[in-house]
């Protein structure tokens, strides 16, 4: 593989999709900033409301007790988990379109005519998806950092914030792998919709596992298995490694199919 070709194609893909990426970055940034800045107000209102809720419902929000609502990091973890689902959907749809669009617009013919092999094309798109998803994630992280410094008080612990970011952001990248696996095999189906449904299903499986109190069920949901609450209790390092390896496997298998299949052109 020619690294220069990969970086050049990645640079081009980012330039073409900059409006979409910037739009998601701004949207996620503003949503998170509003939630984080209004932490003191939401904390007071939420505490009163949640007193009427059963413990099972609190667990769905990643809260063990009502006192967690008074903690900025716990509050951030609750909001971040929900925002992460949206980012995961962005990651899947963005990744799927990177692969499928070239076939739909016939641009794959042009790429094949250049001194670029399909492996370089594939991994340039993987790199593009990772960079784009990281940029969108940064929107949430920058907003949280600002909100924490402004309204987090003593409960904003930077070390815990960094730990959550490093571990809990993985689900967004896992679904990049899922999208590239499916799109690598075929683009004759709606890859964006299917991969998004898979992401949402995994999210709901995690909720189901919490509701029925079956820990083994939550392992099938990266959102729940790598939740902020588990991360802060050092309860998911092995799961993180397993999901990370799965992500790599998905991407590699997708490449195998992508480089060998005939395109619908």
Residue pairs with C-beta under 8 A, 6 or more apart in sequence:
1 117
1 119
1 120
1 123
2 116
2 120
5 115
5 116
5 120
5 124
6 120
6 123
6 124
6 127
7 124
7 127
8 124
9 116
9 120
9 121
9 124
9 125
9 128
10 124
10 125
10 127
10 128
10 131
13 98
13 124
13 125
13 128
14 21
14 128
14 131
14 132
17 94
17 128
17 132
20 94
21 94
21 132
21 135
21 136
24 87
24 90
24 136
24 139
25 135
25 136
25 138
25 139
26 139
27 139
28 83
28 86
28 87
28 136
28 137
28 139
28 140
28 143
29 139
29 140
29 142
29 143
30 143
31 83
31 143
32 79
32 80
32 83
32 139
32 140
32 143
32 144
32 147
33 143
33 146
33 147
35 42
35 79
35 147
36 76
36 79
36 143
36 144
36 146
36 147
36 148
36 150
36 151
36 152
37 146
37 147
37 150
37 151
38 151
39 72
39 75
39 147
39 151
39 152
40 151
42 75
43 69
43 70
43 75
46 69
47 66
47 69
47 70
50 58
50 63
50 66
50 69
51 66
56 210
56 211
58 64
58 65
58 66
59 210
59 211
60 207
60 210
60 211
61 78
62 68
62 74
62 77
62 78
62 81
62 227
62 228
62 229
63 69
63 74
63 78
64 229
68 74
68 75
68 78
69 75
70 155
71 155
72 148
72 151
72 152
72 153
72 155
72 156
73 155
73 156
73 157
73 160
73 161
73 164
73 228
73 232
74 228
74 229
76 144
76 148
76 161
76 164
76 228
77 164
77 168
77 227
77 228
77 229
77 232
78 228
80 140
80 144
80 164
80 168
80 228
81 168
81 223
81 227
81 228
83 140
84 168
84 169
84 171
84 172
84 223
85 199
85 200
85 203
85 223
87 133
87 136
87 137
87 140
87 172
88 171
88 172
88 174
88 175
88 199
88 223
89 175
89 196
89 199
89 200
90 133
90 136
90 172
91 129
91 132
91 133
91 136
91 172
91 173
91 175
91 176
91 179
92 175
92 176
92 178
92 179
92 192
92 195
92 196
92 198
92 199
93 179
93 192
93 195
93 196
94 129
94 132
94 133
95 125
95 126
95 129
95 175
95 176
95 179
95 180
95 183
95 195
96 179
96 182
96 183
96 191
96 192
96 195
97 192
98 125
98 128
98 129
98 183
99 122
99 125
99 179
99 180
99 183
99 184
99 187
99 191
99 258
100 183
100 187
100 191
100 192
101 107
102 108
102 111
102 121
103 187
103 263
103 264
103 265
104 187
106 265
108 263
108 265
109 265
111 121
112 118
117 259
118 258
118 259
119 255
119 259
122 180
122 184
122 254
122 255
122 258
122 259
123 255
125 180
126 176
126 180
126 251
129 176
129 179
129 180
130 173
130 176
133 172
133 173
133 176
137 169
137 172
141 165
144 161
145 161
148 156
148 158
148 161
149 156
160 232
163 231
163 232
164 228
164 231
164 232
167 226
167 231
167 236
167 240
168 226
168 227
168 228
168 231
170 222
170 226
170 240
170 243
170 244
170 247
171 202
171 222
171 223
171 226
171 243
173 247
174 222
174 243
174 246
174 247
174 250
175 195
175 198
175 199
176 247
176 251
177 246
177 247
177 248
177 249
177 250
177 251
177 254
178 195
178 198
178 199
178 250
179 191
179 192
179 195
180 250
180 251
180 254
180 255
181 250
181 251
181 253
181 254
182 189
182 191
182 194
182 195
182 254
183 191
183 254
183 258
184 253
184 254
184 255
184 256
184 257
184 258
184 261
185 254
185 257
185 261
186 261
187 264
188 264
202 220
202 221
202 222
202 223
203 221
203 223
204 221
205 217
205 218
205 220
205 221
205 224
206 218
206 220
206 221
206 223
206 224
206 225
206 227
207 221
207 224
208 217
209 215
209 216
209 217
209 218
209 219
209 220
209 221
209 224
210 218
210 224
218 224
218 225
219 225
219 239
222 243
225 236
225 239
225 243
226 236
226 239
226 240
226 243
227 236
230 236
